[in-house]
């Protein structure tokens, strides 16, 4: 098989869930996804929603070229179904692979819009995930209006300190059902998170958002673990996405101690950092 194109992206964590206040914010972390476009079909494990088929469908809908025979190879460090933006990461990496292979020259704005459309078509997003898509494509955080196109969506943006560490605690498969009305009932907390972002305090927003999501999903255990994390040295803590994974932000010198004290609460612990540079898209052979 011949490699036609390779695309890269990264996972992300939530600062503000878009269901609560009509605006969303995520920030990229250094856990990566690489999607390779091949010249022959290949089975892909774990794509239960048919996301890659949806990516190809959205690509064709724009009149963009795609080979008559192709396949996908997905290599991802992002856990599926945990709130770490695995769908956005795969969609963005696959679109970047197509963009490279076809020499289409799409901007990140155009890729972001296609990634949102693909996730909607695959029914693997409730909000459209535009904030997650931006976090998968570029470093830093962006407060976005998910009802607007990518080029108009960014309301505020900023960076987080690169010397901070991120600890991610996995808690098995998602069990809670996402009910939009329950998120809206926590609107005052989500609006408080928006105010924190407006005041330049994204880590405070992350913690407030985590409390609101825990309340909306009736996840009292998450609140208890978040409070414990703060008590032992984390500077921010909360559920990411709709859960069940939790994130803790801390100074690097405190990471080992916090990990040691929290590890019993999780099935797996991942340590990372905030993304500090845009991921590189590799060149490959263009099909004839």
Secondary structure, DSSP 8 states (H G I E B T S, - for coil): --EEEEEEEEEEEEEE-HHHHS-EEEEEEEEEEEEEEESS----TT-TT-HHHHHHHHHHHTT----SS-EEEEEE-S-TTSSS-HHHHHHHHHHHHHHHHHT----HHHHHHHHHHHHHHTT--SS--HHHHHHHHSSSEEEE-TTS-HHHHEEEEE---TTEEEEEEE-SS--S---HHHHHHTHHHHHHHHHHHHTT-HHHHHHHHHHHHHHHTT-HHHHHHHHHHHHTT-SEEEE-TTSS-EEEEEEGGGHHHHHHHHGGG-SEEEEEEB--S-----------
